[in-house]
Amino acid sequence: MNEHEIIRWLREENPDRLAELFRQADAVRRERVGDAVHLRGLVELSNICRRNCLYCGVRAGHDTIERYRLTADEVTHAARLAAEFGYGTLVLQAGEDYGLEGEFVADLIRRVKKEYGLAITLSLGERTETDWRLWREAGADRYLIRFETCNRALFEAIHPPVGKNDLGFEGRIGALRVLRSLGYEIGSGVMIGIPGQTYADLARDLLTFRELDLDMIGNGPYLPHPETPLGRAAEILAKNPETSPAALHPLLAEVGFDYPISDDCVPADNLTAFKVIALTRLLLPDANIPSTTAIATNDKHLGRVTGLQSGANVVMPNLTPTRYRALYEIYPHKSATTESPEETHRTAIAQIRSIGRYPGTGPGGRTHH
């Protein structure tokens, strides 16, 4: 597919045509990665973050949030649950928290590997190559760092620089190549429906996934936290649905979002997310593609299942201790914040089995064909 064909599919509204797209993607998924759904146990290691991304509820500037950082014992307890539930992978995710020192994370990796033999995926933001090398040598298997949009001007509008060790747009893409050179499987993804994001932007995002030959691709609808500049911008947009984008620009700039919005913006809805999952599967047939938490948050009953029927083959049940889950509020009303890990696990298994699929076993890395 080229950019023009991708844009045509992203704009498609005919239900019969879309049903055919989802059927094609599901058939490719079945042929290339099978009916197993790989479960990755998610541990939200810390909600401390040095960055000030305009959409995120754990941004450094959100000063009313209670901050936390899990202990090594809390992480290994979650790893034990992952092993008991039959998951092959533990995902350690955090804000960009430099208090998570390189050696502490390396020790966690070694401990989980030794005691439970799980694959380890890290999502710890921009770090030094020294840290990435250390963690890889300690046994980490995969690294996830989302570039959020390949439109450089939009990326810079929503990601204010933080000074030292800030990779910027080019560096974020470059980091994925560095991580691959260190032997990691690499993952990335984008937000769908950022104000100002056009269909052409999103099509180029999809082509960038293919160009980088990503092993994992996680995409979800854009969900700004209300206590952020983009959350306040969302309020303005909602209150002024008939106002032209040009007229709204000064109001949005006042709350901290200084980027022109065209009339051709992508909607931040699950239907578009399902189209992106399907197109990603067709572009990268053997990649691991999750049906993400953001999709499940938008539709708690059918979101995850519909994602799996659109080409996805991974889900990430949350194993973060329940008392911390609501504090890792990158966006509001996040799915499963009050559940126990056992409840989250039961729900995921039931959803997988409800569509005739089954839980995968083992680490579930990418299988190249």
Secondary structure, DSSP 8 states (H G I E B T S, - for coil): --HHHHHHHHH---HHHHHHHHHHHHHHHHHHH-SEEEEEEEEEEE---S---TT-TT-TT-TTS---B--HHHHHHHHHHHHHHT-SEEEEEESS-TTS-HHHHHHHHHHHHHHH--EEEEE--S--HHHHHHHHHHT--EEE---B-S-HHHHHHHS---STT--HHHHHHHHHHHHHHTT-EEEE-BEE--TT-BHHHHHHHHHHHHHHT-SEE--EE----TTSHHHHHHHHHHH-TTS-HHHHHHHHHHTT------S-B---SHHHHHHHHHHHHHHSTTSB-B--HHHHHH-TTTHHHHHHHTT--EE--B-S-HHHHTT--SSTT-TTTTS-HHHHHHHHHHHHHHTT-EE--S-------
